[in-house]
């Protein structure tokens, strides 16, 4: 197995980064002070995808280079923590039609708000199953996730 990336593979990560920077520069200066649920949903989806990418790298690299794998697993854990906070922020944001704010416990208890809110919870729960297989509770609640091998 070669350790150098293929020259024929298209790397789309820089385009995703540029798109986020472009979105921030265009939309945030004139946007309302409160983040919309649609924005939080999109950010949640983006971070779930990033979690999946880091997970694939951590699993693959960890077999060959344990020290690099440790760092990638730590990054993956931190991204999951950010995903979890975005999920909580989504449910803390006011509903667009009524301005009502639901309790997060309703989502965790399996009482979804309906479409499109249900999509956020389904995506979150799907990813949470993977997180439970890949990490321990101690990893998720530790203030420091970066093991160092030298």
N, C-alpha and C positions, 0 to 999 in steps of 0.2 A: 504494500500500500504506500503510495507516494504521500509525502507530507506537504508538498507544494500544491497550491490550488490549480485546478485546470484552467488553462487560458481560454477555453471555449465556454466555460460556465459564465452565465450572466449574473453579476452581483447587483441585486436590486436594493440592498440595504441603504446605500447612499441616496438612492432616490426617495426611499421612505423617510429618511432623515431630512432631506431637502423639502419634502412635502410638508412635514410637521413644522419646520422653520417658516415656510411660506404661509401656512395656515395661521400660525401665531402672529406673524407680522401683518397679515391682512385683516384678520378677524378680531384680535384682542384689543387693539387700540380703540376701536369704535363700538365694541360690544358692551352689553349691560354688565353691571358689576357682579351679578349672580350668574354662575355657570349654569347653563341649561342642562336638562336631563339628556338631551340628544348629544350634547358635547361630551358629557360624562360616559354615556354609552359608547360613543366612538373611541374615547380614550381607553375604556375598559377593554374593548375588542382589540385595540392596537397592542395593549400590554399583554393580553392573553396570547396573541400571536408571537410577541417577543419572548414570552415565557416558553412557548413551544420551540422556538428557534434555539434559545439557550439550553433547553432541556436536551434537544437533539445533539447539540455540540458537547454538552457535559457528559452525556452517556458515551458518545463515540470517542471523544478525546480522553476521557478518564481511564479508558482501558489501555491506552498507549502511553500517556503522559500523566501520571497520577497527580503531580503538583498543579499542572494547568487545569486538570479536571476539578481539583478542589476549588480553585478560584471561580471556575465556571459554575459549579454547583452553588457557591456562595452568591454569585450574581443572580442565578436562577431563583434562589430563596428570597433575595431582596425584591426581585421583580414580583414574585407572588405576593409579598407583603404589600407592595404598591397596588397590585390588582385588588386585593382584599379591601384596602382603604378606598379605592375608587368605587367598589361595589357599595360600601357603606355610604360614601358621599352621594351616590346616585339615589339611594333610598332616603337620604336626608334632604335632598333637594325638593323644593316645592313642585307639586304637580302642575303642569302647564294650564290645565283647564280650570282647576279650582283653587290653586295655591295651597292646597292641603299638603301636609307633610306626614307621611306614613312612618310607622315604627319599623325599624330594621328587623325586629323579631318576627314580624308578619312574613317576611321573605324567608327567614330561616325556618319557620314553622311550616313552610310549604303552602303559604297563602299568597300566591302571586297576585300582582295587580292586573294581570291580563296583558295582552299585546299592546305595545311592544315591550313593556316592562318585563314580561315573562321571559323574553329572549335573553335579557341581561342575567337573570337568575339561572336559566338553563346553561348558559355559557359558563357562568361562574361555578356551578355545581359540577359540570363536566370536567373543568380544569381542576377543581378541588379533589376529585377522585384521583387524578394523576399525581397531584401534590402529595396526597396521603401515601401513595405507593413509593414516591421518590424521596421523601423527607420524613424526619421524625418530629414529633411535637417539640422536642428540645431544640431542634434546628430552627423551627419556625418562631420560637419565643426567645431565642438567645439574642442578646444585644450585639454579639459578635459572631458572624458566620464564616469568617475567613480563616480556615485552617491553613497553616503554612508548612510545606514540606521543603526541606533543603537538602 
